[in-house]
Amino acid sequence: MKIAIVGAGWAGMAAAVAASRAGHSVTVLEAARTLGGRARGLEVTQPDGGDTITLDNGQHIMIGAYSETLALMESVGIDLRAALLALPLTLRFPDGSGLKLSRLPAPLDAFAGILAARGWSWRDKLSLLRASVGWQAARFQCPEQRSVADLCARLTDKVRAELIEPLCVAALNTPIEHASGQVFLRVIRDSLFGSGFGDFAGSNLLLPRADLSALFPDAAARWLRVQGAVVETGHRVAELARRDAAWSVDGVAFDAVIVATAPWDAARLVEGTVDCAHRPDSPADAANEPSTVPSTDRQKTCKWLRRAHALRFESIATVYAMTDPPVPLQEPMLSLKASQTAPAQFVFDRHPLGGPPGLLAFVVSASEKERGPLEAAVRAQAREQLGIATLRILQTVVEKRATFACTPGLERPGQRIAPGLIACGDYVEGPYPATIEGAVRSALAAVRML
């Protein structure tokens, strides 16, 4: 089949590789000049006029349970051990307290890590062990309407504050009071109690040593071009239309289209194919319906649009800063005590990841502050929690709609929009929150639907 893939983020490039492997003729159309979508590289010029630094539009991590993502990266020639720094799951604070898993096989690594957690009383540890056993006994299932706060109500305050809250905001980018308990349990199952990929344990933190475009999308584009596929950047698709049994993308005919953009841009394209406000009063009206989608499929398409428009979003801010002089952290990734006045939940030392000495990335999930107050609060937080007196801000990247709000009972858009028109991305129906693995799995499922 002749396939158009709109969007060259991780989902779009994953779909392109999978479709090419399946024997289809693939054309990828991307509006930006840089591949990667919401997980891409970003060139930043140092304030002193020195060399540029390649950062990311947001600090991302992966885990060893991202089996489909890791397999896909490997298939296009990425050396995983060279590209990723693998560490046991660590949620330690600058004072050394918190959780760090051992290198034992799962789930022993989780249980051993809980027992060895620093700064936790036996009451704290036992509350988490009891909850973990209960989650396993329930096969990591709970009622759809339960929040993470409901799910963890019997845990001690310390465990909720030092483990559940940072883990939930890192994985779901949603505060525990509003986050889906069922999706959180799926993350816990696969990360703490599941198997990994290759030599990686499922719970391993995998920190990128390359920028996010180089980590997969750029390599995928090179691989695709060798296979004869077309990868076109700087092409923002303006029109999508149904033409008999085929689809037209900006006037070019394709057998099928995979829409791999952000949900709001996908909705923009889909809205041009159907008139959901029109309700035919007679068969004659239906025959003349102003829509490029047959009337029998209009209801499904309009339902997809309603769900896409109903999604709410959470922002993520990443504050990149230099310490002067360079101050190495105890770990490549540390948890921070977050509050209204101390907004960052995590800080990353980018030097072990290939960056210059002293380069830090502060991550503020579910960010609400404006840029100026946010940077001032991060500086104060660095002084108080890390003992860093001087912090020079390089770049603050704010993704206003970084992820969808992963709330209990959320009805996400499905993947089938209309015959021959399929959506993929981290927001479509699936077991995961807005993660790279969720995006990749949706892309592979989209290709299987062709």
N, C-alpha and C positions, 0 to 999 in steps of 0.2 A: 504494500500500500504506500501511497504518497502521503506522508504525515507532516503537518505543521505543528511545531511546538512553540507556543508564545511564552517567552520568558526564559532567561538563562540563569536563574538562581540554581540552588542545589537540586530542587525538585525538577526543574526543566532539563538540566544537564543529565540528571539521573535517568529521566524518561528518554532523552535522546540516545544515551548509550544503550539502554535496554531495547529500545525500538530498532536501533541499528543492528544490534546482535540478533534480533528476531527476523532480520532480513528486509525491513522496511526502508524506504527512501525518506531521509529525514532532513527537514529544514528547520533551523532554530532561529527565531527572531527576537532580539533583545533590544529594548529601548535605550539602555545605558551603554556607555563605552566600555565599562568594566563588567566582567562576568561575576556572578555570585549572589546577586539579589541582596537580601538583607543579611548575608554573611559573606562579605567581600573585603578585599584589600583596599587600603586608603593611604594615599601619599600625603605626608605632612612635612612641611618645611620647619626646621628648628628656628626658634625665635631669634637666635644670634646670627641667622643667615647662613648657617652651616649646611651640611648635606641633608637631603630629605630622608625621612624615616618612613618605611612602609609599616603602617599599623593596620587596624581593622575598623570597620564601621561599628564594631561592638566586640567586646572580649567574649569569645565563645569557648566552651569546653566540650569534649565528647567523653564518653565512657566506653569501657570494654564491651558492654552489652549492645553497642550500636553495630550489630553484626552485618546488616545489609549495607550500611554506609561504608564500613571498613572493607567489606568484600568488593564493593564497587570501586573504591579508591584503588585497591590493589589491582583490579582488573584493567585499569587504564595506566598502570605503570608506576603508581606511587609506592615508594619504600616506606611502609608504615612505621618501622622502628626509627628511621631517620627523620620522618616528618612529625612524629608525635612523641612527646615525653610522657612515659607511662609511670604513674605513681599510685600507691594504694590510696583508696578514698580517704581524704583528710579534711576534716572540718575543725582545725585547730585555730585558736585565737593567739594573738601576739604574746600573751602571758603563758602559753604552753598548755592551757586547759582545752578540753574538747576531745573529739573522737578521731582516732586514726586506725584504720583497719590493718590487720596483719596480712602477710602474704600466703596464708593458708587457703586451701580450696574453699569455695562457697558451699554452704553458708557458714562454715567454721570461722572464716575470716571476720564475718559480721559479729558472731557471738564473742569471739576472742577480743575484737575491738571494743565491744560494749563493756566487757569485764575490765579492760585495761584503760577505759576512758579516764582522763585526768580531770581532777576537780569535781568529780561526781561522787556522791555518796552511794552506799549500797542500795538505799531506797531508790535513788535515781536509776541505777543500773537495773534493778529488779523490775521497776515499772516498765522499762523499755523491753526487757526480755519477755515479760508476760505479754505485752502488747504484740511483740514479734511472733511469739508462739500462737497467739490468738489469730493474727492475720494469716499465718500459714494454715491453721486449722480451718479457717473460712475460705481457703484457696484464694486469698487476696481479692475477695469480693465484698461489697457492701451496698446498701441501698443507694440508688442513683442520686437521691436528694441530700445525702450526707455530705457535710463539708469536712475539710481536713481538721478543723477545730473540733467538730463533733467526734470524729474518728479518734482523736488523741486526747480526749477530755480527761482520761484517767492517768495520763502521764504526769510526771512532776513538772513544776514550772521550769526548772532548770533544763530538763530534757526538751521541753517544747521550745524554750528560748535558744538553746545552743545546738539543737539538731533539727527538730521538725521545721521551725520557722525558716532557717537558712536553706535547708534542703528543699522546702516547698517553693520558696521564692526563686531559687536557682532553677528548679525544674519546670514549675508552672507559671512563674512570674506573676503570681496572684497571692495576696495575703491569705493566711490560713483560714480566716473567718469566711472568706468567699471562694475558696478553692475547692475543686471537686475531690472528694475523698476517694472515689473509685479510680480516677486517673492517677492520683497520688499513689494508691496501692499498686497499680500497674508499674509505676516507676520504681517503687520499693522492691517489688517482686523481681523485676529484670535486673536492677542494679545491685541490690544487696544479696539476693538469693538466687540469681540466675547465672547461666554460663556466659562466657565471653566469646571472643573471636580469636582463633589462633592461640598465640601465647598470652593474650591479654585476659585477665580475669574480668568478669562482668562488672565488678565494682571499681575497676581501675579508672582513675582520672587520666584522660588523654589530653594533654595540653599541646596545642599546635605550635610547632617550631617555625612554620612558614605562615605567610599571610593567608587569609581564608580563600582568596581567589586562587592562589597557587596550590592550596591544599587539595583541591579537587577540580573546580570548574575549568581552570586554564588547561590542566592536563587532559581533562575530558574533551575539551575543544580540539586539542592537538590530535587526540586519538580519533575523534569523529571525522576530522578533515582527511586523515589517512584512509578512512573507510569510504570516503566520497560524500559525506554529509556536508551540508551548508550550515555554517554558524555565522549569522549576520548581526553585528552590533550596530547601535545607533538607528535602529528601525523600530519606532513606536507604532504598533498596529493600530490603525484608525478604524477599520471596518471589518466586521465578521458577519457573513451572511450565508444562509442556506441556499444552495442552487441544485434543485432536484435531489439526487442522491448524494451530492457532494457538498463541500463547503468552500466558500470563497474567503480568502484572507487578503485584504487590500487588492481585490481583483484577481488574485491567482487561485486556481482551483486545487483543492486537496481532497483526498478520500476521507480524511478524518483530521480533527484538530484536538490537541491537548493544550489546555489553558493552564499554564504554570506560573501565573503572576500572583501578586498579592490579591487578597479577596476583593478589595474595592476596585481594582483595575479589572479583575475578571468580571465583576458585576457590570462594569461599564461596557465591556464588549458584549456580554450576553444580553444586556438590555436592548442593544441594537438589533437583536434577532427576533424579539417577541414583544407584543404589546399586551402587558399583563393587566392594563386598565380596561381593555376592550372586552366586553361581554356580549357575544352575538345573541340576538334575540330570535333568530330564525336560521334554518339551514342555508338560506341564500346569503345571509350575513356572514355565516361561518365560512362559506365558500370564498367570499371576498375579504376575508380577515387580513388586516394589514400586518402580516407577520411573515418572516422567512422560515419559521418553524411550523410544520403541519399542526393543525388544531388538536389532533390526538395527543401530541407531545407537549402542547402549550402548558397544560396544568403542571406537569413535572418540572418544566423549565421555570415557571413562575414560583413554584415552591422552592426551588433551588435559590432563586433570587431573594425571596423573603428571608430565608435562613442566612444568606450571605450578608444581607443588609442588617440583620438583627445582631450580628456579632459585635461585641464591644472589645476594646483594645486596651492594652497596658503598655506603658512606655518603659524603655531602659536607657539609662545614661551611662556612658563610659567616660571617665575623666582620666586622660593620659597626662602624666606629670613627671618631671625630673627632680630627683633629690640633689641637693648641692651642699656638701660633696655626696658622691654615690653612697647609698645606704642599702646593703643587701638585706633581704628578708630571711627569716629562719626557714621558710618553705617557699616554693614557687607560687603557692596560693595559700592565703590566710583568710579565715573568717574574721569579721569585725563585728563589734557590738553596735548594732544599728538602732537608731531612735529618730525622733523628729528632728533633733539637732545634729545627729551623726548619721547621714543618709546611706553611706556605702555599706553593703553587706559583705563584700569581698574585695581583696586587693591582690593583684598578681605582680610578681617580679618578672619583668619581661627579659631581663638579662639572661637567665638560664634558658629562655626560649628563643635566643638569637638576637635580642635587642641590645642596645648600648647599656653600659652599667648605669644604674640609678633610674632607669625607666620603669615606672609603675603604672598600673591600670586599675583604677577604682571603679567598681561596678555598683550601680544604683538601680536595682530592679524596682518595678512599679514606681518609677520616679515621678514626683509631683512638683518639685521646685523649679523655678526659672534658672537659667544658666548662671547668672552672677551669684545669687544666693547659694546655689548648689556648689559652685567652686569654692566659695568662702567657707561653707560648712565642711567640705572635704578637707580643706587645709587645716581647719581646727581639729577635725577628727584624726588626721595624720599626726598632728602635734600631740594630742592626748593619748591616742592608742598605740602609735608606732614610735613616738619620741622623735619625729622628724620636724625640725625647726623650720627649714626652708624647703618649700615645694613650689616649683616653677611649672605652671600649667602649660602644656604643649597644645592640647586639643581636647575639647569636650564634644563628644558625639552624642546627640540625643535622638533616638528613634522613637517618635511619638506613638507610632503604632507598631511596636516591635513584635508583639504577640497578641493573640486573642486572649480575652479574660476566660480562663478555664474554670468555669463555675459549675456547681452541681446541676445535673440534669440538662446541660446545654445540648441543644439540637444543632449540630454542625451540618453544613451543606454536604450532600453526598457527592460522589464523583461523577456519576452519569447526569449530565445536564440535558442532553438530547441525543438522539441517535447520531453517532459519529462525533459528538462533542463531549469531551471528558475533562474534568478538573483534577488537578493535583496540587499539593502544597501542604504545609504543616497545619492548615486550618480545616481540612475536609474531615469527614467522619473517620474515626480511627481511635485506637486505644491510647495514643500518646498525646501529651501536650504539644505546644509549639516548639518542636525540636528538629534538629537536622535529621535525626533518624525517622521521625514521623514524616517529614517531607520526602525523604528517599523512599520509604515504604509506600507512600501514596503514589509516587511516580512509577514504581514497579507494578503496582496494582493497575494503574491507568493503562499501561502497555498491554497487560494481560486482557483488558477489556476491549481492545481494538478488534 
